[in-house]
Amino acid sequence: MSSTPVAPNTAILSNVLTTEEQLRAASKAVYKQGRELNQKNLELTEAKARLAELDKLKSNLLELATHRLRGPLASIRGYASMMAGGEFGTDPTDLKNASAKIAEASADMETMIDQFLVASSLASNAVHFNPTVFDVGGALRGVIAKLMPIATAKNLEFKSEIDPQQLIVNGDPDYINRVLSIIIDNAIRYTPDKGSIVIKLALSSDRSMVHFEVNDTGIGMTADTVSKLFTQFLRAENAFKFYVWGNGLGLYIAKQIVDAHNGTIRAESPGEGKGSTFVVELPVVSSSSR
């Protein structure tokens, strides 16, 4: 007895195919939503980590400000009280020296407060750079003229070798000036009296970068200090002997600014008591692209 073929039920097949397509579509939607959820979770985790980092920075800044600002304030209060009490008499030299101490402590305190604010802004991405095309050589000459009196007061041999041609970069002049000032000011502060500082500015060997270099005969650093130098609040142990009111933020600020300008910054030292070299390189703007 022969069997008769059963014709497929097209309605059932159509429903099955439709259901499979719906399942595939649903599966794709679930997969997509899962990826989006994972991405959101990752972003949330990163945001939490960032907030924790900022909270830690805030706590460190407050703690540092509380301790570091007391030194200059105590100096100002002490000398002012002595002057008001007549302890310096009327001798012009004594009064001038006391006034100089007050001015120095005031300047140090102003620098600390400024660096606290800038470091906080950089860490929270609240800094808005205003890039423009400008000559680093001209900027450097201005910074040197401003800091020269401090070097002269310490009887430092102060030399500068600046390429006479214009060395053009595209960056925020105020913040680049801040980097130049931090590097040179540190060299002056941490080089003993009658030491020497040499500042160089020229194109790099491949002519793609503006190369800024500061060599000093200062206190130098250990290899361990060099490796951590650009982190927040870090200071070399021997730095406290030369400048007790430092806050360990200057080089951190310099690195953040240089990084934001697609440049590099590094430090080298053969060891404590053997001087240091700091190098900053920034992309040069060629004449053809101006």
C-alpha positions in Angstrom: 0.0 0.0 0.0 1.6 3.2 -1.1 1.6 6.3 1.1 0.4 9.6 -0.1 2.8 12.6 0.4 1.6 15.1 2.9 1.7 18.7 1.6 3.5 21.0 3.9 1.4 23.4 5.8 2.5 26.7 4.5 0.8 28.7 7.2 2.7 26.8 9.9 6.0 27.2 8.1 5.4 30.9 7.7 4.7 31.3 11.4 7.9 29.3 12.3 10.0 31.5 10.0 8.4 34.6 11.4 9.0 33.5 14.9 12.7 32.7 14.1 13.2 36.1 12.6 11.6 37.7 15.6 13.8 35.7 17.9 16.9 36.7 16.0 15.8 40.4 16.0 15.1 40.1 19.8 18.5 38.5 20.3 20.2 41.3 18.5 18.3 43.9 20.5 19.2 42.2 23.8 22.9 41.9 22.7 22.9 45.6 21.7 21.3 46.6 24.9 23.8 44.5 26.8 26.7 46.2 25.1 25.2 49.6 25.8 24.7 48.6 29.5 28.2 47.4 29.8 29.5 50.6 28.2 27.4 52.7 30.7 28.7 50.6 33.6 32.3 51.1 32.4 31.7 54.9 32.1 30.1 54.9 35.5 33.0 53.0 37.0 35.5 55.4 35.4 33.4 58.4 36.6 33.4 57.0 40.2 37.2 56.5 40.0 37.6 60.0 38.7 35.4 61.4 41.5 37.4 59.5 44.0 40.6 60.8 42.5 39.3 64.4 42.6 38.1 63.9 46.2 41.5 62.7 47.2 43.1 65.7 45.4 40.8 68.0 47.3 41.6 66.5 50.6 45.4 66.6 49.8 45.1 70.2 48.7 43.2 71.2 51.8 45.7 69.4 54.1 48.7 70.8 52.2 47.3 74.3 52.3 46.6 74.1 56.0 50.2 73.1 56.7 52.2 74.9 54.0 50.5 78.3 54.3 51.2 78.5 58.0 54.9 78.9 57.4 54.7 82.1 55.3 51.8 83.5 57.4 53.9 82.9 60.6 56.8 84.7 59.0 54.7 87.7 57.9 53.0 87.9 61.3 56.3 87.6 63.2 58.2 90.3 61.3 55.2 92.6 61.2 54.7 92.3 65.0 58.4 93.0 65.6 58.3 96.1 63.3 55.2 97.3 65.0 56.7 96.7 68.4 59.8 98.7 67.5 62.2 95.8 67.9 64.1 96.9 64.8 64.4 100.4 66.1 64.8 103.1 63.4 67.8 101.5 61.6 67.0 101.7 57.9 68.9 98.5 57.1 67.1 96.4 59.7 63.7 97.7 58.7 64.5 97.1 55.0 65.6 93.5 55.8 62.4 92.9 57.8 60.3 94.3 55.0 62.1 92.1 52.4 61.3 89.0 54.6 57.6 90.0 54.6 57.6 90.6 50.9 59.3 87.2 50.2 56.9 85.3 52.5 53.9 87.1 50.8 55.2 86.1 47.3 55.7 82.5 48.4 52.2 82.3 49.8 50.7 83.9 46.6 52.6 81.3 44.5 51.2 78.4 46.7 47.6 79.6 46.5 48.0 80.1 42.7 49.4 76.6 42.3 46.7 75.0 44.5 44.0 76.6 42.2 45.7 75.6 39.0 46.4 72.0 40.0 42.8 71.6 41.1 41.5 73.1 37.8 43.8 70.8 35.7 42.8 67.7 37.7 39.1 68.4 37.1 39.6 69.3 33.4 38.3 72.8 34.2 41.1 74.6 32.4 40.3 76.1 29.0 43.4 76.7 26.9 43.4 79.5 24.4 45.9 78.4 21.8 47.6 80.9 19.5 50.7 80.9 17.3 53.6 82.6 19.1 57.4 82.7 19.4 58.7 80.8 22.4 62.0 82.6 22.2 60.4 85.9 22.9 58.4 84.4 25.7 61.5 82.8 27.3 63.4 86.1 27.2 60.6 87.7 29.2 60.6 84.9 31.8 64.4 85.2 32.1 64.2 89.0 32.6 61.6 88.5 35.4 63.7 85.8 37.2 67.1 87.3 36.7 67.1 89.4 39.9 66.6 86.3 42.0 69.6 84.5 40.3 71.7 87.6 40.7 70.9 87.8 44.4 72.3 84.3 44.8 75.4 85.1 42.7 74.5 82.4 40.2 76.3 82.2 36.9 73.3 82.6 34.6 73.7 81.9 30.8 71.1 81.6 28.1 71.6 80.2 24.5 68.4 81.1 22.5 68.3 80.5 18.8 67.9 83.9 17.1 65.3 82.6 14.6 61.7 82.5 15.6 60.7 79.3 17.2 56.9 79.1 16.7 54.5 76.9 18.5 50.7 76.7 18.7 49.7 76.9 22.3 48.4 79.0 25.2 51.1 81.6 25.8 50.1 82.1 29.5 50.4 78.4 30.3 53.5 77.9 28.3 55.1 80.8 30.1 54.1 79.1 33.4 55.9 76.0 32.4 59.1 78.0 31.5 58.9 79.9 34.8 58.4 76.7 36.9 61.5 75.0 35.4 63.8 78.0 35.6 62.5 79.1 39.1 63.2 75.5 40.4 66.7 75.6 39.0 67.3 78.9 40.8 65.8 77.8 44.1 67.6 74.5 44.2 71.0 75.6 43.1 73.3 76.8 45.9 74.8 80.3 45.8 77.6 80.8 43.2 76.4 77.8 41.2 75.5 78.0 37.5 72.5 77.6 35.3 72.4 77.3 31.5 69.2 77.7 29.5 69.0 76.5 25.9 66.3 77.0 23.3 66.5 75.7 19.8 65.0 73.3 17.3 65.3 69.6 17.9 67.7 67.6 15.8 64.9 66.5 13.4 63.5 70.1 13.5 60.0 68.9 14.4 60.1 70.2 18.0 61.1 73.3 19.9 63.6 72.1 22.4 63.8 73.9 25.8 66.5 72.7 28.2 67.7 73.9 31.6 71.0 72.6 33.2 72.0 73.5 36.7 74.6 72.6 39.3 72.0 72.2 42.0 71.1 69.6 44.6 70.4 66.9 42.0 68.1 63.9 42.5 68.2 60.1 43.0 66.9 57.9 40.3 63.9 57.0 42.4 63.0 60.7 42.8 63.4 61.3 39.0 61.0 58.5 38.2 58.2 60.0 40.4 59.1 63.7 39.9 56.0 64.8 38.0 53.4 63.4 40.4 51.4 65.5 42.7 52.9 66.7 46.0 56.2 64.9 45.5 59.4 66.6 46.5 62.9 65.3 46.7 64.0 64.8 50.3 67.0 67.1 49.9 64.8 69.9 48.5 63.5 70.8 52.0 67.0 71.9 53.0 66.9 74.7 50.3 63.2 75.7 50.2 61.0 74.6 53.1 57.8 76.1 51.7 57.6 74.2 48.4 54.4 72.2 47.8 55.3 69.6 45.2 52.9 70.9 42.7 55.0 72.9 40.2 56.3 70.1 38.1 53.0 68.3 38.2 51.4 71.4 36.8 54.1 71.7 34.2 53.6 68.2 33.0 49.8 68.5 32.7 50.3 71.7 30.6 52.9 70.2 28.4 50.9 67.0 27.8 47.9 69.1 26.9 50.0 70.8 24.2 51.2 67.4 22.8 54.7 67.9 24.1 57.0 66.0 26.3 58.8 66.9 29.6 61.5 64.9 31.3 64.2 65.3 34.0 67.7 63.8 34.3 70.2 63.8 37.1 73.4 61.8 37.8 72.6 61.9 41.5 72.2 64.0 44.6 74.6 67.0 44.7 75.4 66.6 41.0 72.9 68.9 39.3 69.9 68.3 37.1 68.7 68.8 33.6 65.1 69.5 32.6 63.9 69.2 29.0 60.6 70.3 27.4 59.8 69.8 23.8 56.8 71.3 22.0 55.6 70.7 18.4 57.0 73.4 16.1 54.7 75.2 13.6 56.4 75.4 10.3 56.4 78.6 8.2 54.4 76.8 5.5 51.5 76.0 7.8 51.1 79.5 9.3 
